[in-house]
Amino acid sequence: MKKLLLASLSRIIQGIGMGVCGLSLVCMGWFVFFSFSEYRYYLAALTVLGLVSGYYIFKFAVRKIYDESPSDW
C-alpha cells in the first residue's frame, strides 16, 4: 500500500512540474511572438524561472519521493 501511495503521489507531483514547465513555455512564446508590450522580452526572460522551478519540482518527485528502480541493480 505504501508503494502505491508513493507512486501515485510521485506521479501527481511530476504532473505538476510538467504543467509548470509547459505553462512557462506557452507564456514565453506568447511574450516573444504575440505580445505588444514594451517589456515582453523581460517577461519572457522571467518565465525561465518557471521552467527552472518546474524542472526541480519534477526532479524532486522522481528522485526523492519514489524511485521505481529496483534496489538490486
N, C-alpha and C positions, 0 to 999 in steps of 0.2 A: 504494500500500500504506500509505503514511504517513497519507493522509486517512482511509482505512478504519479504521486503528488509533485515530486521534484521535477519529473519530466514535463508535466503539464505546466507548472509554474515557469520552468525554463523556456518552454515554447511561447508562452504568453509574453514574457519579458523580451524574448528575441523578436517577436512580432512588433512590440512597442518600439524597439530600437530600429527595426527596419522601416517602420512607419515614420519615425522622426527623420531618418535619412532620406526617405522618399519625398516627404513634405519639404525638406530643405532643398532638395534638387529641383522640385517644381517651383518653389519660391525663387530660387536662384535664376532659373530660366525665365520666369516672369519678369524679374527685375532687370535682367540683362537685355531681353529681346522685346518686351512689350510695354514696359513702364516708361512714362514720360517724365518722371520725377528727376530733378537735378541731382538727387542723392542716390540714384539707382545703383551705381557701382559700389558705393559704400554699403548699401543694404545687401547687395549680392555678396560682398565680402563678409558681411556679418553672418550670413547664412552658413558660412563654413563652420561656425561654432555649432550649428545644428547638426551638420554632418559628423563632426568630431564627437559630439555628445551621443548621437545615435550609434556610432560605431562602438563607443565604450560601453553603452548600455547592452548592446548585442554581445560584445566580448565578455562582459561580466556574466551574462546569462549562460553563455556557453562554457566558460571555464570555471566559474565559482559555484553555480547552483547545481548543475547536473552535467556530468561528463559521461557520455554513453560508451566511451572506450573501455574495454574490459581491463581489469587490473592485472591480468596475467600476460599482457603483451610485452 
